[in-house]
Amino acid sequence: MIQQAGFMSVIGKSIHITGEVRSASALTIEGEITGPVACEGVSVTLAATATVNGDVIGGDITVFGRSSGQLIATDLVDVRAGAVVDGAIIAPRLILHDGARVNGLVDPKRVDAALSVMKFQQKKRDAS
């Protein structure tokens, strides 16, 4: 598990974001995001109330809610009971709890390639 220096950001239940979210500190999402979430090297948690429609990048990603898009983790993706993931999971390690649902590919070997593609897409968005 990725360790942080005690900093964490929270996107609350009542918040709906359309666009890219980037964080250098651990991030807990309780609301809704439509767009990519980039938290390289830190933890990302999708709470039971969370809905993310876009790719998520993190050091480790824990899903209690809903995700539609790729989950790309450099360490671990943990999909908890009641969570729904529609999209690829790309991570060296995966924990899939009883009662969790994954509709997509699980690929532990493409992490570096997936991160490169996501960084390229970020640079394109930054340039426009």
N, C-alpha and C positions, 0 to 999 in steps of 0.2 A: 504494500500500500504506500502511496505517495504521502510524504509528510510535509506540512506547511508550517510557517512560522507563526501560527495563531490567527491569521487573517482569513476572513470569509465574507463573501458578498452574498446577499439574498435578493432574489427577484420574487416579490410577494405574490400571493394568490390573486390579488386584484389587478395585477399588472399584465398588460398585453403588449408585446413588442413585435413590430414588423421590421426586420432588418438584422444586421449582423451584431452579435454580442461577443465582446472579447473581455477576458479577465485574466489578470496575472495572479490573482489570489483564488483560493478555493471558492466554488460557486454552488449555491443551492437555488434551484429553480422551483418555485411553487406555482407560478402563473403560466402564461402561454407565450411562446416565442415562435414566430414564423420567420425562419432564416437560420443561418449557421451560427453555432456557438463554438468559440475557440478559446480553450483554456489549457494551452499546452503545458504539460508538466505538473499540473495541479488537479485536484479532485473536482469532479462535477457530480452533483446529486440532483436527480429529477424526483421531486417529492411526489406523493400519491396524487396530489392535485395538479401536477404539472402536465402540460402538453407541449411538446417540441416538434415542429414541422420543419426539419432541416438537419443537416449533419452536425454532430457533436464531436469535438476533439478534446481529449483530456488525458491526464496521466492515468487516472482511474475514473471510471464512470459507474455510478450506482443508479439503477432505475427502479423506482417504485410506481411511477406514473406511465405516461404514453410517450412514445418516440416514433416519429416517422422520418426516416433518413438514416444515413450511416452513423454508427457509433464507432469511433476510432480512438483507441486507447493505447498508450505506450506500455501500460502495465496490465490492467485488469478491467473487465466489464462484469458487473454483478447485477443480474436481472432478478428482482425479488418477486415473491408471490403477488399476483394481481397485476403485475406490470405487463404492458403490451409494447413490443418492439416490432415495427414494420420497416425492415431494411437490414442491410448488411451489418454484421458485427465484425470488426477487424481489430483484433487484440491478441497478444500472446497467451493471455489467460482469460477464461470465461467461467463464471459461476451462474448456473441457471437453476433457480429454486423451483420446487414443486409448486404449480399453480401459476407460473410465469408463462407468457406466450411470446414466441419469436417467429415471425414470418419473414424469413430471409436467410441469406447465406452467412455462415460463420467461417471466417478465414483468419487463422492465426499467423500466416506467413507473409501477408502483404502490408504490414504496418508501415514500413519505410516508404513504400511506393504510395500508399494512401496519404501519408503525411505530406509527401512532396507535391502531390496533386492539390491538396487543400491549401498549401502555402502558395502555390502558383495562382490558384483562384483568388486567394486573399489579396495578392499583389495586383491582380487585374482589377479587383473591386476598388482598391486603394487608388489606382491610377485614373479611374473614371470619376 
